[in-house]
Amino acid sequence: MQTGIVQFLSLAKGYGFLRPEDGGGDNFVHISSAHAVGLETLALGDRFTYDIQIARNGKASAVNLVKLA
């Protein structure tokens, strides 16, 4: 699992990006990943642990979000 902070968010489009705490490139996150774990939304500055899943199209996205205090 990785840990990151929401650095960009477009609620109108339903996605954002998490910046990993250990460095590296930002990770795409879709609002459906938040809904899948019972969260209504994401907010800038929210901190999460998450897994990376590679879709059939080869793109990576954050899944299994766990919000940290």
Summary of the structure (lengths in Angstrom):
residues: 69
radius of gyration: 10.8
end to end distance: 16.5
largest distance: 33.2
contacts: 190
relative contact order: 0.30
helix: 9%
strand: 52%
